[in-house]
Amino acid sequence: MENQNSSRRPIASRDSGWARKTAAALASAGLTPNFISVLSIVFAAVSLVAFVLWKDCGLSGFVAFPLAIIGIQGRLVMNLFDGMVAVEYGKKSAVGGLYNEVPDRVSDTLILIGAGYAVTDMQFGMTLAWVAVCLSVATAYIRTLGASLGTPHYFIGPMAKQHRMALLTLACVVALFYVPAIWYALIVMNVGLVVTCFRRLSKISNYLNTNFPVDNG
């Protein structure tokens, strides 16, 4: 169950041995959480380039799609380690909040536009990608807006960041044999993102009404 009282996204792998050892190694190497956050953009760019190389340069799907998966998962791993290094190893900074949010929006954009470009010859392929970008930003905006009003951070889905990336990863696996899987994944993602926005707004509204009632009398 997600801990909505925390400003950190609930991630089960945070407590795994490999994650703790890797985070310790990164901290010992002197890498800052902000630098690790920026690395997530680099991995997202790898995903974008993989989609473009497949679409425009004839790169085999059996190379491009696994490379895209590496970029997607690498982005998530960097999102895991930046928080661990910051919190568990005492490397927080005054601008950490900016680095925690802004690179995520850039990474989402790069990966989703890459996916849309891969199916740009299908009906509304790139449009679906841009809609997913906008809705992804909206989910983050709603969450942080709620937090600014005094509510917990609601990371609920069905299309929170990790869910979007899991869906695209699965789509890339299927795309090895059936490329339209990426197109269908974008449709499913957009529907899920609309539901996510509604659920987060509902949670925020209920919390505010319950905890900060207005007395007009």
Residue pairs with C-beta under 8 A, 6 or more apart in sequence:
2 10
2 155
2 156
3 10
4 152
4 153
4 154
4 155
4 156
4 203
5 152
6 152
6 153
7 147
7 153
8 83
8 87
8 153
9 79
9 83
9 153
9 155
9 160
9 161
9 162
10 155
11 80
11 162
13 19
13 80
14 80
14 83
14 84
19 80
19 81
19 84
20 84
20 88
22 81
23 81
23 84
23 85
23 88
23 89
24 89
26 36
26 81
26 85
27 85
27 88
27 89
27 91
31 85
32 85
32 91
32 93
33 82
33 83
33 85
33 86
33 91
33 92
33 93
33 96
33 99
34 82
34 93
34 95
34 96
34 99
36 78
36 81
36 82
36 85
37 78
37 79
37 82
37 99
37 100
37 103
38 99
38 103
39 78
40 74
40 75
40 78
40 79
40 82
40 103
40 104
40 107
41 75
41 103
41 106
41 107
41 110
43 70
43 71
43 72
43 73
43 74
43 75
43 77
43 78
43 107
44 71
44 72
44 75
44 106
44 107
44 108
44 110
44 111
45 71
45 110
46 67
46 68
46 70
46 71
46 74
47 67
47 68
47 69
47 70
47 71
47 72
47 75
47 110
47 111
47 114
48 71
48 110
48 111
48 113
48 114
48 117
49 67
49 71
49 114
50 59
50 64
50 65
50 67
50 68
50 71
50 114
51 64
51 68
51 114
51 115
51 117
51 118
52 114
52 117
53 59
53 64
54 60
54 61
54 64
54 65
54 118
55 117
55 118
55 120
61 175
61 176
61 179
62 176
65 172
65 173
65 175
65 176
66 172
68 114
68 172
69 169
69 172
69 173
71 111
72 111
72 165
72 168
72 169
72 172
73 165
73 169
75 107
75 111
75 165
76 161
76 162
76 165
79 104
79 161
82 99
82 100
83 100
85 91
86 92
86 93
86 96
93 99
101 140
101 144
104 140
104 161
105 136
105 137
105 140
108 133
108 136
108 137
108 161
108 164
109 133
111 165
111 168
112 129
112 132
112 133
112 136
112 164
112 168
112 186
113 126
113 129
113 130
113 133
115 129
115 168
115 171
115 182
115 185
115 186
116 125
116 126
116 127
116 128
116 129
116 130
116 132
116 186
117 125
117 126
117 129
118 125
118 175
118 179
118 182
119 125
119 128
119 179
119 180
119 182
119 183
119 186
120 126
122 180
122 183
125 183
125 186
128 183
128 186
128 187
128 190
129 186
131 190
132 164
132 186
132 189
132 190
132 193
135 159
135 190
135 193
135 194
135 196
135 197
136 161
136 164
136 193
138 193
138 197
139 159
139 160
139 193
139 196
139 197
139 200
142 154
142 197
142 200
142 201
142 204
143 153
143 154
143 155
143 200
144 153
145 204
146 152
146 153
146 154
146 200
146 203
146 204
146 207
147 153
149 204
149 208
150 208
150 211
150 212
151 203
151 204
151 207
151 208
152 207
154 199
154 200
154 203
154 204
156 196
156 199
156 200
156 203
157 163
157 192
157 196
157 199
158 192
158 195
158 196
159 167
159 189
159 192
159 193
159 195
159 196
160 196
163 192
164 189
164 193
167 185
167 188
167 189
167 192
168 182
168 185
168 189
170 181
170 185
171 181
171 182
171 184
171 185
172 182
174 181
175 181
175 182
